[in-house]
Amino acid sequence: MKGYVFHGPGQSAWEEVPDPAVKEPTDAVVRVDAVTICGTDLHILKGDVPEVRPGTVLGHEAVGEIVEVGSDVRTVRPGDRVLVSCISACGRCRYCRDSAYGQCLGGGGWILGHLIDGTQAEYVRVPFADLSVHALPGAVDSKDAVLLADIFPTSYEVGVLNGRVRPGDTVAVVGAGPIGLAAIATARLFSPERIVAVDLAASRLEAAKRFGADAVADAAEDPAQLIADLTDGLGADVVVEAVGVPESFELCTRMVRPGGHVANIGVHGKPATLHLEDLWIKNVTITTGLVDTYSTPTLLRMTAAGRLPTTQLVTHTFPLDRMEEAYDVFARAADTGALKVVLGEPSHDEIAVPAA
């Protein structure tokens, strides 16, 4: 089969790789029908995630069909259409028993496209299939479902829930890329008074308005002052960091009110300064986190009910064999306007009709 292989910082290719097979009785092999590219994949290509070894197939999000299962798999069987979660969970360790699957000690956590071959391929082996794939209702399109593998649970759990968004809050989201937009969409579920989006790109600020931001601010034009003006000098109740660079994190700590929450989602490749000389007296809570995906079943139900704007995030689609082009489009989002790119083949119930 073919997969998108990391060969070291700045080096990758869509190329022939060995077919996956069941190695453990808890494994499943999935034929990939839809896959997407994550900002974390770009961090890997830059060398920000040194645990990823050259030769690894990238990707940790997919929708597909089960083609083979190990002898201990009980919840899915060949022929089932499933969502492949970005997090694998053994289900037995201390963290899994607390639903903190991202910290799994039993061989799970974020392993796909990180420690083992991932989903940006024609087939993928998924460990711990009973807890790591989700059967999909027929009403949910693959392009929508694949966004529930990572981006929506990450924004919801690490941003909105960790940040403890409540009715009447002022919420600032720093970074209006896909993760930030999903954070805006899921924050709205809690009826905040206002959501303010901060970004450098005018196109992304326009997208933030479409996803429900009540106000937007150019990151180069002192957004902390805008937040102060909107809140009578208090600051934001919740600030979500969705970029992953030192400047954006430090901006978040300047925007939060005393007693507020800073929820960091961004993947950081460099140290950021924590200004405790200013923060020690402010009762500020700062949270970090890797998504656990415990919310995925809930988000799936909400998507099936039409309550999440998943479709609006997909700006570009490609067949799998145009992976390199898709990466280029996604990496140059400021020029291409890309939010999320989805790759995959037409579903098997679609019939190609020859032109007359």
C-alpha positions in Angstrom: 0.0 0.0 0.0 1.0 3.7 0.0 1.3 6.0 3.0 2.7 9.5 3.8 6.1 8.9 5.4 8.2 11.2 7.6 11.9 11.0 6.8 13.1 13.7 9.1 12.6 17.5 9.5 11.4 18.9 6.2 11.4 15.5 4.5 8.4 13.4 3.7 6.8 11.5 0.8 3.8 9.6 -0.4 5.3 6.2 -1.0 5.1 2.4 -0.9 5.0 1.0 2.7 4.3 -2.5 4.1 0.7 -3.5 4.5 -0.5 -3.4 8.2 -1.6 -6.6 9.9 -3.1 -7.6 13.2 -0.2 -8.0 15.7 -2.1 -8.2 18.9 -5.5 -9.8 19.7 -6.9 -6.3 20.5 -5.9 -4.8 17.1 -8.1 -3.9 14.1 -7.0 -3.1 10.6 -9.0 -0.3 8.9 -9.2 0.6 5.2 -9.0 4.4 5.2 -11.8 6.2 3.4 -11.2 9.7 4.7 -8.3 11.3 6.5 -7.2 14.9 7.4 -4.1 16.8 8.2 -3.5 18.3 11.7 -1.4 21.2 12.7 0.5 18.7 14.9 1.6 17.0 11.7 3.1 20.3 10.6 4.9 20.5 13.9 6.3 17.0 13.3 7.6 18.0 9.9 9.3 21.0 11.4 11.1 18.8 13.9 9.1 20.0 16.9 8.1 16.4 18.0 11.4 14.5 18.2 9.8 11.3 19.4 8.6 10.7 15.8 11.2 8.5 14.1 12.1 8.7 10.4 10.1 6.1 8.5 6.9 6.6 10.4 3.6 7.0 8.5 2.0 10.2 9.7 -1.6 10.9 10.7 -3.8 10.3 13.6 -7.4 10.9 12.3 -9.4 8.8 9.9 -12.7 7.3 9.0 -12.8 3.9 7.3 -14.1 0.4 7.2 -12.9 -2.5 9.4 -11.3 -5.2 7.3 -9.7 -7.4 10.0 -9.9 -7.7 13.8 -8.0 -9.6 16.5 -9.5 -12.4 18.5 -10.2 -10.2 21.5 -12.0 -7.4 19.7 -15.7 -7.4 20.7 -17.3 -4.1 19.7 -16.6 -3.9 16.0 -16.3 -6.4 13.2 -15.3 -6.5 9.5 -17.5 -4.3 7.4 -18.3 -1.8 10.1 -17.7 1.9 9.2 -15.8 3.6 12.0 -14.1 6.7 13.3 -10.5 6.1 14.2 -9.7 8.2 17.3 -6.5 10.1 17.6 -6.0 8.5 21.0 -5.7 4.8 21.7 -6.7 3.5 25.1 -5.8 0.2 26.7 -8.8 0.5 29.1 -7.0 -1.1 32.0 -4.4 1.3 33.4 -4.9 3.9 36.1 -5.3 6.7 33.6 -7.7 4.9 31.4 -9.9 4.0 34.4 -10.1 7.8 35.0 -11.0 8.4 31.3 -7.7 10.2 30.9 -6.9 8.1 27.8 -4.3 10.5 26.5 -2.0 9.5 29.4 -2.5 5.8 28.9 0.2 3.7 30.5 -0.7 0.4 28.8 0.7 1.2 25.4 -1.9 3.7 24.2 -2.3 7.5 24.3 -1.3 9.4 21.2 0.6 6.7 19.4 -0.8 6.8 15.8 1.5 8.8 13.6 3.7 9.5 16.6 5.1 6.3 18.0 3.6 3.8 15.4 2.5 4.1 11.8 -0.5 6.4 11.5 -3.6 7.0 9.4 -2.4 8.9 6.3 -2.3 5.7 4.3 -4.5 3.3 2.5 -4.8 1.1 5.5 -4.0 1.5 9.2 -3.5 -0.9 12.2 -5.4 0.5 15.2 -4.4 -0.9 18.6 -7.0 -1.4 21.4 -9.8 -1.3 18.9 -12.6 -1.7 21.4 -11.9 1.7 22.9 -10.1 3.4 20.0 -12.6 3.3 17.2 -16.3 4.4 17.2 -19.0 2.9 15.1 -20.5 5.6 12.9 -24.2 6.2 12.2 -25.0 6.3 8.5 -26.3 9.8 8.8 -22.9 11.2 9.5 -20.8 12.0 6.4 -17.2 10.9 6.4 -16.0 14.5 5.9 -17.8 15.5 9.0 -16.9 12.5 11.1 -13.2 12.7 10.5 -13.2 16.1 12.3 -14.3 14.3 15.4 -11.2 12.2 15.6 -9.1 15.1 17.0 -10.0 18.7 16.3 -13.4 18.9 17.9 -12.7 16.8 21.0 -9.4 18.6 21.5 -11.0 22.0 21.3 -13.9 21.0 23.5 -12.0 19.1 26.2 -8.7 20.9 26.4 -10.0 24.4 25.6 -13.7 24.8 26.6 -14.1 22.2 29.4 -10.6 22.7 30.9 -11.2 26.5 30.7 -14.5 26.0 32.5 -16.5 28.2 30.2 -19.8 29.2 31.8 -22.9 31.2 30.8 -22.2 34.9 30.8 -18.4 34.6 30.4 -16.1 36.6 28.2 -14.1 34.1 26.2 -11.0 35.0 24.2 -9.7 32.5 21.7 -6.2 33.3 20.5 -5.6 31.7 17.2 -8.5 31.3 14.6 -7.1 28.3 12.8 -9.1 25.1 12.8 -8.6 24.4 16.5 -9.5 27.9 17.5 -12.6 27.8 15.3 -13.7 24.6 16.8 -13.2 26.1 20.3 -15.4 29.0 19.3 -18.1 26.7 18.1 -18.1 24.5 21.2 -17.7 27.4 23.6 -21.0 28.7 22.2 -22.7 25.6 23.6 -22.3 27.2 27.1 -23.9 30.6 26.3 -21.0 32.9 27.1 -21.8 36.6 26.9 -19.2 37.2 24.2 -16.4 35.4 22.3 -13.5 37.4 21.0 -11.2 35.8 18.3 -7.6 36.9 17.9 -5.5 36.2 14.9 -3.1 37.9 12.5 -4.9 36.7 9.3 -7.9 38.7 8.2 -9.4 35.7 6.4 -9.3 33.7 9.6 -10.9 36.5 11.6 -13.7 36.5 9.0 -14.0 32.7 9.5 -14.2 33.3 13.3 -17.2 35.5 12.8 -19.0 32.8 10.8 -18.3 30.3 13.6 -19.8 32.6 16.2 -17.2 35.1 17.4 -18.9 38.2 18.6 -15.8 40.4 18.1 -12.4 39.9 16.4 -9.0 41.5 17.0 -5.8 41.6 15.0 -3.1 40.1 17.1 -0.8 42.9 16.0 -3.1 45.7 17.4 -3.1 45.2 21.2 -6.0 42.7 21.6 -5.5 42.9 25.4 -6.7 46.5 25.3 -9.9 45.4 23.4 -10.6 42.8 26.0 -10.1 45.4 28.7 -12.5 47.8 27.0 -15.2 45.2 26.5 -15.0 44.0 30.2 -14.6 47.4 32.0 -11.0 46.6 32.7 -11.6 43.1 34.2 -10.1 40.9 31.4 -11.5 37.7 29.9 -12.9 35.0 32.1 -11.4 32.3 29.9 -8.6 32.6 27.4 -7.9 29.7 25.0 -4.4 29.5 23.5 -4.7 27.8 20.1 -1.5 28.7 18.3 1.5 27.2 20.1 4.1 29.9 20.1 5.6 31.8 23.1 4.1 35.2 22.0 0.6 33.8 21.9 0.8 32.1 25.3 2.2 35.2 26.9 -0.6 37.3 25.3 -3.1 35.0 26.8 -1.7 35.6 30.3 -2.1 39.3 29.8 -5.7 39.0 28.7 -7.1 36.9 31.5 -8.8 38.5 34.5 -7.9 37.7 38.1 -9.5 34.4 39.0 -9.8 33.5 35.3 -8.6 30.5 33.3 -6.0 30.2 30.6 -6.5 26.9 28.7 -3.5 26.0 26.5 -4.3 23.8 23.5 -1.4 24.8 21.2 1.5 22.5 20.6 4.6 24.3 21.7 8.0 23.6 20.3 9.8 26.4 22.2 9.8 27.6 25.8 7.5 30.4 26.8 8.0 32.8 29.7 5.6 32.4 32.6 5.4 35.9 34.1 4.8 34.9 37.7 5.9 38.4 38.8 2.5 39.5 37.5 0.4 36.4 37.8 1.2 35.2 41.3 -1.3 37.6 42.9 -4.1 37.1 40.3 -5.5 33.6 41.3 -5.2 32.5 37.6 -5.6 28.9 36.7 -3.4 27.7 33.7 -4.2 24.3 32.2 -2.5 22.3 29.6 -3.6 19.0 28.1 -3.4 16.3 25.5 -7.0 15.4 24.4 -8.4 12.2 26.0 -11.4 11.9 23.5 -13.8 10.9 26.3 -16.2 13.4 24.7 -16.2 11.7 21.2 -19.5 9.8 21.7 -21.2 13.0 22.8 -19.8 15.0 19.9 -20.9 12.2 17.5 -24.5 12.5 18.7 -24.4 16.2 18.4 -23.0 16.0 14.8 -25.7 13.5 13.8 -28.3 16.0 15.2 -26.7 18.9 13.2 -25.5 20.8 16.3 -21.9 21.2 15.3 -20.6 23.2 12.2 -18.2 20.5 11.0 -18.9 20.9 7.3 -18.0 24.6 7.4 -14.4 23.7 8.4 -13.6 21.7 5.3 -12.3 24.0 2.7 -10.4 21.6 0.4 -10.8 18.0 -0.6 -8.3 15.7 -2.3 -7.9 12.0 -3.2 -5.4 10.1 -1.0 -2.7 10.0 -3.7 -2.5 13.8 -3.7 -1.3 13.9 -0.1 1.8 16.0 -0.9 -0.3 18.6 -2.6 -2.8 18.6 0.3 0.1 19.2 2.8 1.3 22.1 0.7 -2.2 23.7 0.6 -2.6 23.2 4.4 0.8 24.5 5.3 0.3 27.7 3.3 -3.1 28.5 4.8 -2.5 32.2 4.8 -2.2 32.1 1.0 -4.7 29.3 0.2 -7.4 30.1 2.8 -7.3 26.4 4.0 -9.0 25.5 7.2 -9.2 21.7 7.1 -8.3 19.6 4.2 -9.9 16.1 3.8 -8.5 13.4 1.7 -10.2 10.2 0.6 -11.8 8.2 -2.1 -15.5 8.2 -3.1 -17.6 6.0 -0.9 -18.2 2.6 -2.3 -22.0 3.1 -2.7 -21.3 5.9 -5.2 -21.5 4.9 -8.8 -19.6 6.7 -11.4 -21.8 7.5 -14.4 -19.9 7.9 -17.7 -20.3 11.2 -19.5 -22.8 11.0 -22.4 
